[in-house]
Amino acid sequence: MITLPVAQMADSPRIPQKEPLQKAAEELETVFLAEMLKSAGLNKAPDLFSGGAGEDQFQSFLIRAQAEQMVQSGGVGLAASLFHALSER
């Protein structure tokens, strides 16, 4: 393992962190898209997980992950609209 002296670590460029408002806007869009996917019947696919007691719970994880990927790919623009509207205040 390569270790850097503390002085070099302090000078290294940092990965920019998203603003809390941007994170909140993306989270809201994720929740919105997950609910839209549920309403569209995506969680009602027959034999998606071959049935079982935990199928409903795991389907919600799948839908949430799909919604997160949609937002990371640009989403529907809800997060950007919310961010711009609220950041102007």
N, CA, C and O of each residue as an XYZ file, in Angstrom:
356
protein
N       0.841     -1.177      0.000
C       0.000      0.000      0.000
C       0.885      1.238      0.000
O       1.885      1.290      0.715
N       0.526      2.215     -0.786
C       1.278      3.460     -0.871
C       0.637      4.465      0.067
O      -0.575      4.677      0.043
N       1.465      5.076      0.889
C       0.949      6.105      1.788
C       1.567      7.438      1.419
O       2.736      7.508      1.041
N       0.788      8.480      1.530
C       1.258      9.824      1.233
C       1.504     10.571      2.532
O       0.787     10.371      3.513
N       2.507     11.426      2.542
C       2.690     12.269      3.720
C       1.467     13.158      3.910
O       0.743     13.458      2.961
N       1.256     13.566      5.139
C       0.084     14.379      5.467
C       0.057     15.661      4.644
O      -1.019     16.099      4.237
N       1.199     16.268      4.390
C       1.246     17.513      3.618
C       0.736     17.290      2.198
O       0.028     18.141      1.661
N       1.083     16.165      1.584
C       0.608     15.885      0.232
C      -0.884     15.608      0.220
O      -1.579     16.012     -0.712
N      -1.381     14.931      1.231
C      -2.811     14.635      1.280
C      -3.615     15.917      1.414
O      -4.696     16.025      0.836
N      -3.114     16.883      2.160
C      -3.841     18.136      2.350
C      -3.888     18.947      1.063
O      -4.853     19.672      0.824
N      -2.843     18.833      0.221
C      -2.796     19.599     -1.016
C      -3.527     18.932     -2.171
O      -3.768     19.572     -3.194
N      -3.884     17.667     -2.030
C      -4.531     16.962     -3.134
C      -5.926     17.534     -3.367
O      -6.603     17.941     -2.423
N      -6.356     17.562     -4.638
C      -7.683     18.114     -4.926
C      -8.771     17.256     -4.303
O      -8.694     16.027     -4.300
N      -9.750     17.906     -3.795
C     -10.860     17.197     -3.159
C     -11.974     16.981     -4.172
O     -12.169     17.780     -5.088
N     -12.688     15.901     -3.989
C     -13.857     15.640     -4.823
C     -14.963     16.567     -4.340
O     -15.291     16.566     -3.154
N     -15.540     17.355     -5.235
C     -16.574     18.288     -4.785
C     -17.799     17.544     -4.257
O     -18.270     16.581     -4.863
N     -18.292     18.000     -3.139
C     -19.482     17.419     -2.537
C     -20.707     18.169     -3.047
O     -20.660     19.376     -3.285
N     -21.791     17.443     -3.209
C     -23.023     18.089     -3.646
C     -23.578     18.928     -2.508
O     -23.432     18.596     -1.332
N     -24.204     19.995     -2.883
C     -24.841     20.846     -1.893
C     -25.989     20.081     -1.232
O     -26.606     19.220     -1.860
N     -26.270     20.391      0.018
C     -27.397     19.724      0.685
C     -28.722     19.929     -0.057
O     -29.559     19.026     -0.097
N     -28.910     21.109     -0.640
C     -30.147     21.369     -1.383
C     -30.233     20.482     -2.623
O     -31.307     19.980     -2.953
N     -29.106     20.287     -3.310
C     -29.090     19.420     -4.494
C     -29.379     17.977     -4.099
O     -30.130     17.281     -4.783
N     -28.784     17.527     -2.997
C     -29.029     16.165     -2.515
C     -30.503     15.965     -2.182
O     -31.096     14.943     -2.528
N     -31.086     16.954     -1.504
C     -32.498     16.859     -1.124
C     -33.393     16.839     -2.359
O     -34.373     16.095     -2.402
N     -33.068     17.644     -3.354
C     -33.860     17.675     -4.587
C     -33.781     16.334     -5.316
O     -34.787     15.845     -5.831
N     -32.588     15.741     -5.359
C     -32.436     14.438     -6.008
C     -33.157     13.345     -5.231
O     -33.738     12.439     -5.828
N     -33.122     13.424     -3.914
C     -33.833     12.436     -3.092
C     -35.338     12.529     -3.327
O     -36.019     11.509     -3.428
N     -35.851     13.749     -3.413
C     -37.280     13.926     -3.673
C     -37.656     13.373     -5.043
O     -38.698     12.734     -5.190
N     -36.813     13.615     -6.045
C     -37.094     13.069     -7.373
C     -37.037     11.542     -7.351
O     -37.830     10.885     -8.025
N     -36.112     10.976     -6.585
C     -36.024      9.515     -6.469
C     -37.301      8.941     -5.878
O     -37.843      7.962     -6.391
N     -37.779      9.549     -4.801
C     -39.011      9.074     -4.163
C     -40.193      9.226     -5.117
O     -41.034      8.333     -5.220
N     -40.250     10.354     -5.810
C     -41.327     10.594     -6.774
C     -41.318      9.537     -7.879
O     -42.359      8.967     -8.205
N     -40.143      9.278     -8.454
C     -40.061      8.293     -9.533
C     -40.377      6.882     -9.036
O     -40.997      6.099     -9.755
N     -39.958      6.556     -7.822
C     -40.275      5.235     -7.266
C     -41.785      5.064     -7.131
O     -42.325      4.005     -7.449
N     -42.459      6.100     -6.663
C     -43.919      6.025     -6.542
C     -44.579      5.929     -7.914
O     -45.571      5.218     -8.076
N     -44.041      6.633     -8.890
C     -44.590      6.556    -10.246
C     -44.401      5.153    -10.827
O     -45.295      4.627    -11.490
N     -43.240      4.550    -10.576
C     -42.997      3.192    -11.062
C     -43.949      2.196    -10.391
O     -44.437      1.267    -11.035
N     -44.208      2.396     -9.100
C     -45.163      1.524     -8.401
C     -46.560      1.698     -8.989
O     -47.267      0.718     -9.223
N     -46.955      2.948     -9.226
C     -48.287      3.220     -9.780
C     -48.433      2.678    -11.192
O     -49.531      2.317    -11.617
N     -47.329      2.625    -11.912
C     -47.364      2.101    -13.275
C     -47.489      0.582    -13.294
O     -47.658     -0.021    -14.353
N     -47.405     -0.031    -12.118
C     -47.568     -1.474    -12.036
C     -46.283     -2.248    -12.213
O     -46.312     -3.458    -12.438
N     -45.158     -1.568    -12.117
C     -43.882     -2.259    -12.286
C     -43.679     -3.318    -11.211
O     -43.032     -4.337    -11.450
N     -44.234     -3.076    -10.027
C     -44.060     -4.052     -8.942
C     -45.040     -5.213     -9.032
O     -45.036     -6.083     -8.160
N     -45.869     -5.249    -10.051
C     -46.858     -6.320    -10.199
C     -46.467     -7.329    -11.274
O     -47.303     -8.113    -11.723
N     -45.204     -7.311    -11.687
C     -44.764     -8.239    -12.730
C     -44.910     -9.677    -12.229
O     -44.437     -9.999    -11.139
N     -45.552    -10.536    -13.005
C     -45.751    -11.916    -12.559
C     -44.434    -12.686    -12.503
O     -43.608    -12.604    -13.412
N     -44.262    -13.422    -11.433
C     -43.103    -14.299    -11.250
C     -41.765    -13.577    -11.356
O     -40.773    -14.158    -11.796
N     -41.741    -12.309    -10.950
C     -40.492    -11.561    -11.009
C     -39.441    -12.189    -10.105
O     -38.282    -12.339    -10.491
N     -39.865    -12.558     -8.893
C     -38.952    -13.195     -7.949
C     -39.434    -14.598     -7.584
O     -39.016    -15.139     -6.561
N     -40.279    -15.181     -8.374
C     -40.822    -16.525     -8.159
C     -41.646    -16.633     -6.888
O     -41.709    -17.705     -6.286
N     -42.269    -15.561     -6.474
C     -43.144    -15.588     -5.307
C     -42.375    -15.669     -4.010
O     -41.156    -15.502     -3.982
N     -43.086    -15.922     -2.952
C     -42.454    -16.035     -1.646
C     -42.898    -14.920     -0.726
O     -43.466    -13.917     -1.157
N     -42.624    -15.119      0.557
C     -43.088    -14.174      1.575
C     -42.415    -12.812      1.466
O     -43.050    -11.797      1.752
N     -41.157    -12.759      1.064
C     -40.439    -11.492      1.027
C     -40.455    -10.792     -0.314
O     -39.769     -9.787     -0.499
N     -41.233    -11.314     -1.257
C     -41.210    -10.745     -2.609
C     -41.598     -9.273     -2.627
O     -40.942     -8.475     -3.296
N     -42.648     -8.898     -1.907
C     -43.082     -7.499     -1.894
C     -41.995     -6.579     -1.358
O     -41.787     -5.485     -1.883
N     -41.305     -7.019     -0.315
C     -40.246     -6.190      0.258
C     -39.093     -6.009     -0.722
O     -38.587     -4.899     -0.887
N     -38.681     -7.076     -1.362
C     -37.548     -6.972     -2.269
C     -37.905     -6.240     -3.554
O     -37.040     -5.615     -4.167
N     -39.152     -6.306     -3.966
C     -39.567     -5.535     -5.134
C     -39.442     -4.046     -4.860
O     -39.081     -3.279     -5.752
N     -39.740     -3.628     -3.629
C     -39.612     -2.208     -3.303
C     -38.153     -1.764     -3.376
O     -37.874     -0.632     -3.770
N     -37.217     -2.641     -3.001
C     -35.794     -2.311     -3.132
C     -35.400     -2.176     -4.599
O     -34.637     -1.282     -4.964
N     -35.921     -3.061     -5.430
C     -35.628     -3.012     -6.859
C     -36.160     -1.723     -7.474
O     -35.461     -1.064     -8.243
N     -37.379     -1.369     -7.140
C     -37.975     -0.150     -7.680
C     -37.199      1.072     -7.212
O     -36.968      1.997     -7.990
N     -36.797      1.083     -5.953
C     -36.011      2.202     -5.417
C     -34.671      2.324     -6.162
O     -34.253      3.427     -6.515
N     -34.009      1.199     -6.395
C     -32.727      1.212     -7.111
C     -32.913      1.697     -8.548
O     -32.076      2.434     -9.069
N     -34.000      1.288     -9.184
C     -34.266      1.750    -10.546
C     -34.517      3.254    -10.567
O     -34.047      3.950    -11.467
N     -35.251      3.752     -9.588
C     -35.517      5.188     -9.509
C     -34.221      5.961     -9.268
O     -34.023      7.025     -9.854
N     -33.341      5.443     -8.416
C     -32.053      6.102     -8.168
C     -31.217      6.161     -9.441
O     -30.578      7.176     -9.719
N     -31.219      5.082    -10.212
C     -30.470      5.067    -11.464
C     -31.055      6.057    -12.470
O     -30.319      6.696    -13.221
N     -32.367      6.177    -12.478
C     -33.003      7.143    -13.370
C     -32.562      8.560    -13.020
O     -32.265      9.355    -13.912
N     -32.517      8.880    -11.729
C     -32.104     10.218    -11.298
C     -30.638     10.457    -11.645
O     -30.283     11.542    -12.106
N     -29.781      9.457    -11.429
C     -28.362      9.612    -11.748
C     -28.138      9.787    -13.251
O     -27.133     10.362    -13.670
N     -29.067      9.296    -14.050
C     -28.970      9.426    -15.507
C     -29.635     10.695    -16.027
O     -29.718     10.904    -17.237
N     -30.102     11.528    -15.131
C     -30.724     12.781    -15.550
C     -32.166     12.906    -15.126
O     -32.706     14.011    -15.084
N     -32.799     11.796    -14.810
C     -34.173     11.822    -14.324
C     -35.136     12.482    -15.286
O     -34.957     12.439    -16.503
N     -36.150     13.089    -14.721
C     -37.159     13.779    -15.526
C     -37.048     15.290    -15.385
O     -37.892     16.031    -15.888
N     -36.005     15.742    -14.699
C     -35.782     17.172    -14.545
C     -36.390     17.778    -13.298
O     -36.277     18.985    -13.082
N     -37.029     16.972    -12.480
C     -37.663     17.494    -11.272
C     -36.625     18.026    -10.288
O     -36.815     19.097     -9.712
N     -35.537     17.295    -10.088
C     -34.500     17.726     -9.139
C     -33.889     19.052     -9.573
O     -33.676     19.939     -8.746
N     -33.609     19.191    -10.852
C     -33.018     20.438    -11.350
C     -33.982     21.606    -11.174
O     -33.574     22.696    -10.772
N     -35.255     21.383    -11.471
C     -36.250     22.450    -11.316
C     -36.389     22.872     -9.863
O     -36.437     24.063     -9.554
N     -36.455     21.887     -8.973
C     -36.562     22.201     -7.549
C     -35.326     22.942     -7.053
O     -35.436     23.924     -6.318
N     -34.154     22.468     -7.456
C     -32.916     23.095     -7.013
C     -32.856     24.554     -7.452
O     -32.535     25.431     -6.650
N     -33.160     24.817     -8.716
C     -33.093     26.190     -9.220
C     -34.153     27.080     -8.576
O     -33.885     28.241     -8.266
N     -35.344     26.545     -8.378
C     -36.412     27.341     -7.772
C     -36.094     27.684     -6.317
O     -36.342     28.805     -5.871
N     -35.547     26.720     -5.580
C     -35.279     26.954     -4.163
C     -33.965     27.685     -3.918
O     -33.821     28.366     -2.903
N     -33.009     27.555     -4.823
C     -31.728     28.232     -4.613
C     -31.821     29.728     -4.897
O     -30.963     30.492     -4.455
N     -32.837     30.150     -5.617
C     -33.021     31.571     -5.905
C     -33.587     32.323     -4.714
O     -33.554     33.553     -4.685
N     -34.098     31.609     -3.745
C     -34.714     32.260     -2.575
C     -33.686     32.689     -1.585
O     -34.028     33.252     -0.545
